[in-house]
Amino acid sequence: MQPDNGSGEQGCSEDAHDFSCNSAEFKNQSFPLNIRINRRELMICSKIGSSSTYHMAIKNLLNFRYITYLPSYNPYQGSCIKLLYS
């Protein structure tokens, strides 16, 4: 991981990769309005090794307004995200 230089760019490469994996999943599900994601599968696709890094990447994607995120605490259902394109 890259050190934080105070510009808020810490973890940007992980966020970009996470976003691209989300986009790939979006295409796999035939472009629905909302998609269900599984944290474990997304972490493997994004090559993220820890859940804290995953949550930081999701938080950054939310802050940059790339996604909206509705977490699910049901492991069989998955969390719901919506990719935002401007």
DRENTORKOL-3810 file (N, C-alpha, C; in nm, 4 decimals):
REM DRENTORKOL-3810
@n.u->0.0837; n.v->-0.1175; n.w->0.0000; ca.u->0.0000; ca.v->0.0000; ca.w->0.0000; c.u->0.0880; c.v->0.1235; c.w->0.0000
@n.u->0.0386; n.v->0.2261; n.w->-0.0641; ca.u->0.1136; ca.v->0.3491; ca.w->-0.0746; c.u->0.0960; c.v->0.4336; c.w->0.0512
@n.u->0.1981; n.v->0.5080; n.w->0.0916; ca.u->0.1833; ca.v->0.5947; ca.w->0.2082; c.u->0.0893; c.v->0.7097; c.w->0.1781
@n.u->0.0236; n.v->0.7584; n.w->0.2828; ca.u->-0.0669; ca.v->0.8718; ca.w->0.2681; c.u->0.0151; c.v->0.9992; c.w->0.2611
@n.u->-0.0013; n.v->1.0734; n.w->0.1512; ca.u->0.0746; ca.v->1.1968; ca.w->0.1341; c.u->-0.0087; c.v->1.3196; c.w->0.1699
@n.u->-0.1237; n.v->1.2974; n.w->0.2337; ca.u->-0.2073; ca.v->1.4079; ca.w->0.2763; c.u->-0.3048; c.v->1.4554; c.w->0.1701
@n.u->-0.2985; n.v->1.3984; n.w->0.0504; ca.u->-0.3868; ca.v->1.4431; ca.w->-0.0567; c.u->-0.5111; c.v->1.3558; c.w->-0.0687
@n.u->-0.5252; n.v->1.2551; n.w->0.0182; ca.u->-0.6401; ca.v->1.1668; ca.w->0.0123; c.u->-0.6285; c.v->1.0603; c.w->-0.0946
@n.u->-0.5079; n.v->1.0367; n.w->-0.1451; ca.u->-0.4893; ca.v->0.9407; ca.w->-0.2526; c.u->-0.4417; c.v->0.8051; c.w->-0.2021
@n.u->-0.4476; n.v->0.7827; n.w->-0.0733; ca.u->-0.4035; ca.v->0.6549; ca.w->-0.0185; c.u->-0.4960; c.v->0.5450; c.w->-0.0685
@n.u->-0.4378; n.v->0.4416; n.w->-0.1249; ca.u->-0.5152; ca.v->0.3277; ca.w->-0.1688; c.u->-0.5899; c.v->0.3484; c.w->-0.2990
@n.u->-0.5571; n.v->0.4501; n.w->-0.3774; ca.u->-0.6308; ca.v->0.4775; ca.w->-0.5008; c.u->-0.6191; c.v->0.3628; c.w->-0.6004
@n.u->-0.5049; n.v->0.2974; n.w->-0.6067; ca.u->-0.4914; ca.v->0.1880; ca.w->-0.7018; c.u->-0.5816; c.v->0.0720; c.w->-0.6625
@n.u->-0.5948; n.v->0.0456; n.w->-0.5319; ca.u->-0.6858; ca.v->-0.0590; ca.w->-0.4863; c.u->-0.8294; c.v->-0.0208; c.w->-0.5189
@n.u->-0.8642; n.v->0.1064; n.w->-0.5015; ca.u->-0.9996; ca.v->0.1527; ca.w->-0.5307; c.u->-1.0315; c.v->0.1368; c.w->-0.6785
@n.u->-0.9362; n.v->0.1727; n.w->-0.7633; ca.u->-0.9575; ca.v->0.1618; ca.w->-0.9074; c.u->-0.9771; c.v->0.0158; c.w->-0.9467
@n.u->-0.8979; n.v->-0.0716; n.w->-0.8879; ca.u->-0.9105; ca.v->-0.2127; ca.w->-0.9188; c.u->-1.0433; c.v->-0.2671; c.w->-0.8667
@n.u->-1.0818; n.v->-0.2251; n.w->-0.7460; ca.u->-1.2092; ca.v->-0.2648; ca.w->-0.6882; c.u->-1.3232; c.v->-0.2176; c.w->-0.7775
@n.u->-1.3142; n.v->-0.0941; n.w->-0.8262; ca.u->-1.4167; ca.v->-0.0392; ca.w->-0.9144; c.u->-1.4231; c.v->-0.1177; c.w->-1.0447
@n.u->-1.3074; n.v->-0.1568; n.w->-1.0986; ca.u->-1.3082; ca.v->-0.2325; ca.w->-1.2240; c.u->-1.3675; c.v->-0.3713; c.w->-1.2028
@n.u->-1.3436; n.v->-0.4320; n.w->-1.0875; ca.u->-1.4052; ca.v->-0.5614; ca.w->-1.0580; c.u->-1.5562; c.v->-0.5461; c.w->-1.0431
@n.u->-1.5981; n.v->-0.4366; n.w->-0.9790; ca.u->-1.7413; ca.v->-0.4090; ca.w->-0.9695; c.u->-1.8007; c.v->-0.3931; c.w->-1.1089
@n.u->-1.7300; n.v->-0.3233; n.w->-1.1969; ca.u->-1.7785; ca.v->-0.3019; ca.w->-1.3326; c.u->-1.7896; c.v->-0.4344; c.w->-1.4077
@n.u->-1.6927; n.v->-0.5225; n.w->-1.3888; ca.u->-1.6966; ca.v->-0.6534; ca.w->-1.4539; c.u->-1.8162; c.v->-0.7334; c.w->-1.4042
@n.u->-1.8411; n.v->-0.7294; n.w->-1.2740; ca.u->-1.9568; ca.v->-0.7995; ca.w->-1.2180; c.u->-2.0862; c.v->-0.7390; c.w->-1.2714
@n.u->-2.0881; n.v->-0.6078; n.w->-1.2879; ca.u->-2.2023; ca.v->-0.5369; ca.w->-1.3440; c.u->-2.2325; c.v->-0.5886; c.w->-1.4848
@n.u->-2.1288; n.v->-0.6055; n.w->-1.5659; ca.u->-2.1473; ca.v->-0.6580; ca.w->-1.7011; c.u->-2.1935; c.v->-0.8031; c.w->-1.6980
@n.u->-2.1389; n.v->-0.8820; n.w->-1.6050; ca.u->-2.1779; ca.v->-1.0231; ca.w->-1.5942; c.u->-2.3246; c.v->-1.0384; c.w->-1.5586
@n.u->-2.3809; n.v->-0.9406; n.w->-1.4894; ca.u->-2.5212; ca.v->-0.9494; ca.w->-1.4486; c.u->-2.6128; c.v->-0.8750; c.w->-1.5464
@n.u->-2.5697; n.v->-0.8540; n.w->-1.6695; ca.u->-2.6485; ca.v->-0.7933; ca.w->-1.7780; c.u->-2.6941; c.v->-0.6513; c.w->-1.7479
@n.u->-2.6084; n.v->-0.5714; n.w->-1.6886; ca.u->-2.6310; ca.v->-0.4289; ca.w->-1.6639; c.u->-2.7564; c.v->-0.3979; c.w->-1.5816
@n.u->-2.7756; n.v->-0.4631; n.w->-1.4680; ca.u->-2.8912; ca.v->-0.4289; ca.w->-1.3850; c.u->-2.8692; c.v->-0.2944; c.w->-1.3150
@n.u->-2.9769; n.v->-0.2379; n.w->-1.2611; ca.u->-2.9680; ca.v->-0.1117; ca.w->-1.1891; c.u->-2.8826; c.v->-0.1292; c.w->-1.0632
@n.u->-2.9078; n.v->-0.2338; n.w->-0.9888; ca.u->-2.8313; ca.v->-0.2652; ca.w->-0.8675; c.u->-2.7708; c.v->-0.4033; c.w->-0.8824
@n.u->-2.6540; n.v->-0.4232; n.w->-0.8224; ca.u->-2.5921; ca.v->-0.5557; ca.w->-0.8270; c.u->-2.5617; c.v->-0.6023; c.w->-0.6855
@n.u->-2.5594; n.v->-0.7316; n.w->-0.6691; ca.u->-2.5225; ca.v->-0.7941; ca.w->-0.5429; c.u->-2.3761; c.v->-0.8345; c.w->-0.5512
@n.u->-2.3019; n.v->-0.8037; n.w->-0.4469; ca.u->-2.1609; ca.v->-0.8428; ca.w->-0.4430; c.u->-2.1360; c.v->-0.9277; c.w->-0.3200
@n.u->-2.0387; n.v->-1.0123; n.w->-0.3314; ca.u->-1.9940; ca.v->-1.0956; ca.w->-0.2212; c.u->-1.8549; c.v->-1.0461; c.w->-0.1842
@n.u->-1.8361; n.v->-1.0065; n.w->-0.0589; ca.u->-1.7081; ca.v->-0.9492; ca.w->-0.0161; c.u->-1.5917; c.v->-1.0421; c.w->-0.0467
@n.u->-1.6054; n.v->-1.1677; n.w->-0.0154; ca.u->-1.4960; ca.v->-1.2628; ca.w->-0.0352; c.u->-1.4570; c.v->-1.2726; c.w->-0.1833
@n.u->-1.5577; n.v->-1.2848; n.w->-0.2707; ca.u->-1.5288; ca.v->-1.2947; ca.w->-0.4143; c.u->-1.4693; c.v->-1.1655; c.w->-0.4681
@n.u->-1.5208; n.v->-1.0528; n.w->-0.4223; ca.u->-1.4689; ca.v->-0.9240; ca.w->-0.4673; c.u->-1.3259; c.v->-0.9014; c.w->-0.4192
@n.u->-1.2957; n.v->-0.9475; n.w->-0.2974; ca.u->-1.1593; ca.v->-0.9344; ca.w->-0.2462; c.u->-1.0630; c.v->-1.0184; c.w->-0.3285
@n.u->-1.1054; n.v->-1.1365; n.w->-0.3716; ca.u->-1.0200; ca.v->-1.2208; ca.w->-0.4558; c.u->-0.9984; c.v->-1.1545; c.w->-0.5907
@n.u->-1.1047; n.v->-1.1050; n.w->-0.6516; ca.u->-1.0959; ca.v->-1.0389; ca.w->-0.7824; c.u->-1.0073; c.v->-0.9151; c.w->-0.7747
@n.u->-1.0208; n.v->-0.8388; n.w->-0.6663; ca.u->-0.9458; ca.v->-0.7141; ca.w->-0.6492; c.u->-0.8061; c.v->-0.7359; c.w->-0.5933
@n.u->-0.7768; n.v->-0.8599; n.w->-0.5545; ca.u->-0.6486; ca.v->-0.8943; ca.w->-0.4933; c.u->-0.6252; c.v->-0.8138; c.w->-0.3653
@n.u->-0.7310; n.v->-0.8030; n.w->-0.2856; ca.u->-0.7239; ca.v->-0.7368; ca.w->-0.1553; c.u->-0.7118; c.v->-0.8460; c.w->-0.0511
@n.u->-0.6134; n.v->-0.8328; n.w->0.0377; ca.u->-0.5852; ca.v->-0.9380; ca.w->0.1340; c.u->-0.6509; c.v->-0.9238; c.w->0.2698
@n.u->-0.7000; n.v->-0.8060; n.w->0.3049; ca.u->-0.7592; ca.v->-0.7900; ca.w->0.4380; c.u->-0.8932; c.v->-0.7188; c.w->0.4282
@n.u->-0.9824; n.v->-0.7516; n.w->0.5214; ca.u->-1.1149; ca.v->-0.6898; ca.w->0.5190; c.u->-1.1080; c.v->-0.5410; c.w->0.5508
@n.u->-1.0077; n.v->-0.4979; n.w->0.6289; ca.u->-0.9962; ca.v->-0.3544; ca.w->0.6575; c.u->-0.9605; c.v->-0.2766; c.w->0.5304
@n.u->-0.8769; n.v->-0.3338; n.w->0.4435; ca.u->-0.8440; ca.v->-0.2696; ca.w->0.3162; c.u->-0.9669; c.v->-0.2663; c.w->0.2264
@n.u->-1.0442; n.v->-0.3745; n.w->0.2263; ca.u->-1.1682; ca.v->-0.3798; ca.w->0.1487; c.u->-1.2629; c.v->-0.2683; c.w->0.1928
@n.u->-1.2834; n.v->-0.2547; n.w->0.3234; ca.u->-1.3756; ca.v->-0.1530; ca.w->0.3741; c.u->-1.3245; c.v->-0.0114; c.w->0.3456
@n.u->-1.1938; n.v->0.0078; n.w->0.3508; ca.u->-1.1360; ca.v->0.1379; ca.w->0.3166; c.u->-1.1623; c.v->0.1690; c.w->0.1684
@n.u->-1.1463; n.v->0.0685; n.w->0.0817; ca.u->-1.1699; ca.v->0.0885; ca.w->-0.0614; c.u->-1.3167; c.v->0.1202; c.w->-0.0882
@n.u->-1.4080; n.v->0.0494; n.w->-0.0226; ca.u->-1.5511; ca.v->0.0770; ca.w->-0.0385; c.u->-1.5825; c.v->0.2184; c.w->0.0094
@n.u->-1.5249; n.v->0.2575; n.w->0.1233; ca.u->-1.5475; ca.v->0.3922; ca.w->0.1762; c.u->-1.4970; c.v->0.4983; c.w->0.0786
@n.u->-1.3797; n.v->0.4749; n.w->0.0186; ca.u->-1.3259; ca.v->0.5696; ca.w->-0.0798; c.u->-1.4144; c.v->0.5776; c.w->-0.2038
@n.u->-1.4642; n.v->0.4630; n.w->-0.2513; ca.u->-1.5539; ca.v->0.4635; ca.w->-0.3668; c.u->-1.6823; c.v->0.5402; c.w->-0.3352
@n.u->-1.7307; n.v->0.5279; n.w->-0.2118; ca.u->-1.8480; ca.v->0.6049; ca.w->-0.1693; c.u->-1.8166; c.v->0.7540; c.w->-0.1657
@n.u->-1.7016; n.v->0.7892; n.w->-0.1072; ca.u->-1.6632; ca.v->0.9302; ca.w->-0.0956; c.u->-1.6416; c.v->0.9954; c.w->-0.2317
@n.u->-1.5883; n.v->0.9193; n.w->-0.3280; ca.u->-1.5666; ca.v->0.9713; ca.w->-0.4634; c.u->-1.6945; c.v->0.9663; c.w->-0.5465
@n.u->-1.8016; n.v->0.9144; n.w->-0.4878; ca.u->-1.9327; ca.v->0.9026; ca.w->-0.5520; c.u->-1.9286; c.v->0.8157; c.w->-0.6782
@n.u->-1.8505; n.v->0.7068; n.w->-0.6707; ca.u->-1.8498; ca.v->0.6085; ca.w->-0.7788; c.u->-1.9612; c.v->0.5065; c.w->-0.7600
@n.u->-1.9993; n.v->0.4830; n.w->-0.6335; ca.u->-2.1005; ca.v->0.3827; ca.w->-0.6025; c.u->-2.1917; c.v->0.4327; c.w->-0.4908
@n.u->-2.3071; n.v->0.3685; n.w->-0.4809; ca.u->-2.3864; ca.v->0.3723; ca.w->-0.3573; c.u->-2.3797; c.v->0.2302; c.w->-0.3035
@n.u->-2.3861; n.v->0.2149; n.w->-0.1736; ca.u->-2.3589; ca.v->0.0861; ca.w->-0.1105; c.u->-2.4593; c.v->0.0602; c.w->-0.0001
@n.u->-2.5261; n.v->-0.0537; n.w->-0.0064; ca.u->-2.6171; ca.v->-0.0969; ca.w->0.0991; c.u->-2.5649; c.v->-0.2301; c.w->0.1518
@n.u->-2.4974; n.v->-0.2274; n.w->0.2684; ca.u->-2.4385; ca.v->-0.3512; ca.w->0.3198; c.u->-2.5457; c.v->-0.4507; c.w->0.3629
@n.u->-2.5138; n.v->-0.5766; n.w->0.3498; ca.u->-2.6004; ca.v->-0.6837; ca.w->0.3969; c.u->-2.5205; c.v->-0.7655; c.w->0.4966
@n.u->-2.5854; n.v->-0.8037; n.w->0.6032; ca.u->-2.5184; ca.v->-0.8859; ca.w->0.7030; c.u->-2.5580; c.v->-1.0323; c.w->0.6873
@n.u->-2.6258; n.v->-1.0624; n.w->0.5766; ca.u->-2.6633; ca.v->-1.1983; ca.w->0.5431; c.u->-2.5606; c.v->-1.2518; c.w->0.4434
@n.u->-2.4819; n.v->-1.3526; n.w->0.4814; ca.u->-2.3757; ca.v->-1.4003; ca.w->0.3922; c.u->-2.4273; c.v->-1.4644; c.w->0.2629
@n.u->-2.5539; n.v->-1.5056; n.w->0.2602; ca.u->-2.6089; ca.v->-1.5676; ca.w->0.1404; c.u->-2.6676; c.v->-1.4653; c.w->0.0443
@n.u->-2.7000; n.v->-1.3486; n.w->0.0934; ca.u->-2.7633; ca.v->-1.2464; ca.w->0.0103; c.u->-2.6610; c.v->-1.1568; c.w->-0.0576
@n.u->-2.5588; n.v->-1.1147; n.w->0.0102; ca.u->-2.4592; ca.v->-1.0237; ca.w->-0.0448; c.u->-2.5027; c.v->-0.8792; c.w->-0.0316
@n.u->-2.4073; n.v->-0.7892; n.w->-0.0375; ca.u->-2.4353; ca.v->-0.6460; ca.w->-0.0277; c.u->-2.4809; c.v->-0.5946; c.w->-0.1639
@n.u->-2.5550; n.v->-0.4863; n.w->-0.1628; ca.u->-2.6079; ca.v->-0.4291; ca.w->-0.2858; c.u->-2.5325; c.v->-0.2991; c.w->-0.3164
@n.u->-2.4845; n.v->-0.2866; n.w->-0.4392; ca.u->-2.4203; ca.v->-0.1622; ca.w->-0.4823; c.u->-2.4837; c.v->-0.1155; c.w->-0.6124
@n.u->-2.4730; n.v->0.0128; n.w->-0.6353; ca.u->-2.5150; ca.v->0.0718; ca.w->-0.7610; c.u->-2.3972; c.v->0.1525; c.w->-0.8115
@n.u->-2.3538; n.v->0.1240; n.w->-0.9342; ca.u->-2.2434; ca.v->0.1985; ca.w->-0.9944; c.u->-2.2991; c.v->0.3285; c.w->-1.0475
@n.u->-2.2343; n.v->0.4381; n.w->-1.0126; ca.u->-2.2780; ca.v->0.5702; ca.w->-1.0559; c.u->-2.1868; c.v->0.6198; c.w->-1.1663
@n.u->-2.2431; n.v->0.6544; n.w->-1.2772; ca.u->-2.1663; ca.v->0.7084; ca.w->-1.3885; c.u->-2.2144; c.v->0.8494; c.w->-1.4123
@n.u->-2.1196; n.v->0.9434; n.w->-1.4328; ca.u->-2.1618; ca.v->1.0810; ca.w->-1.4586; c.u->-2.1440; c.v->1.1162; c.w->-1.6030
END
